Every structure is written in C-alpha cells, then in structure tokens.
Amino acid sequence: QVQLVESGGDLVQPGGSLKLSCLASRSIFSFGSMAWYRQAPGKERELVARLLDGGVTYYADSVNGRFTISRDSAKNTVYLQMNSLKAEDTAVYYCHANMGRDYWGQGTQVTVSS
C-alpha cells in the first residue's frame, strides 16, 4: 500500500509564494511519474505539474514559469514551489503517483487572497 501525504498549504496574499511537499511511503523512484493536481470549488481536478522518471517535467500553461516541481529522493518527497501566486491558484492541491495504478494524497488547501 502506498501513502502520499501533502503539506504546506496555507493562506497567502497575491504575489506571494508557497512550497508544497508530498511525502511518499516508499522510494519515489518506484513510481513512473509523480504529479501535482488541483481542484478549485465547482471545477474539475486539473493537472498542474508532472515529474517523469528521468527528470522530465511538464507544466500546465497557467502555471508555467511560476511553479516548479522537484524531488528529493533521499527524503522520498516531491515538492511544488509556487511563486507569483494569483487568486485563481486557490484550490485543494493533490499529490499523485502512478505505479501500475493511481495513488492520491488527501490534499492540502491553498488560498490566495488579500
């Protein structure tokens, strides 16, 4: 059984920064990919950033240039550094991993508001 635990969500002002963490219960190299998704109220869950095996990254157009996905394999942790936050970034952010099937964390709330 794989567990993913997110942390780092908070209330932040527009233009501010946050760093989310996703701690996995096993080596992150076990997964073919890891990613961050988000779901805003009344909207579908959407892909924000993905980190593929080998270090290739993908970003949604809406966050490209502002968000960075990274990993620390020694800590079994994947991060999402979020800069220049906007009100429209407000959502619950979920960590996702794929290892033959999909695994999800419980989510962490990010609220961008003045």
C-alpha positions, 0 to 999 in steps of 0.5 A, spaced: 500 500 500 502 506 498 501 513 502 502 520 499 501 525 504 501 533 502 503 539 506 504 546 506 498 549 504 496 555 507 493 562 506 497 567 502 496 574 499 497 575 491 504 575 489 506 571 494 509 564 494 508 557 497 512 550 497 508 544 497 511 537 499 508 530 498 511 525 502 511 518 499 511 511 503 516 508 499 522 510 494 519 515 489 523 512 484 518 506 484 513 510 481 513 512 473 511 519 474 509 523 480 504 529 479 501 535 482 493 536 481 488 541 483 481 542 484 478 549 485 470 549 488 465 547 482 471 545 477 474 539 475 481 536 478 486 539 473 493 537 472 498 542 474 505 539 474 508 532 472 515 529 474 517 523 469 522 518 471 528 521 468 527 528 470 522 530 465 517 535 467 511 538 464 507 544 466 500 546 465 500 553 461 497 557 467 502 555 471 508 555 467 514 559 469 511 560 476 511 553 479 516 548 479 516 541 481 522 537 484 524 531 488 528 529 493 529 522 493 533 521 499 527 524 503 522 520 498 518 527 497 516 531 491 515 538 492 511 544 488 514 551 489 509 556 487 511 563 486 507 569 483 501 566 486 494 569 483 487 568 486 485 563 481 491 558 484 486 557 490 484 550 490 485 543 494 492 541 491 493 533 490 499 529 490 499 523 485 503 517 483 502 512 478 505 505 479 501 500 475 495 504 478 493 511 481 495 513 488 492 520 491 494 524 497 488 527 501 490 534 499 492 540 502 488 547 501 491 553 498 488 560 498 490 566 495 487 572 497 488 579 500 
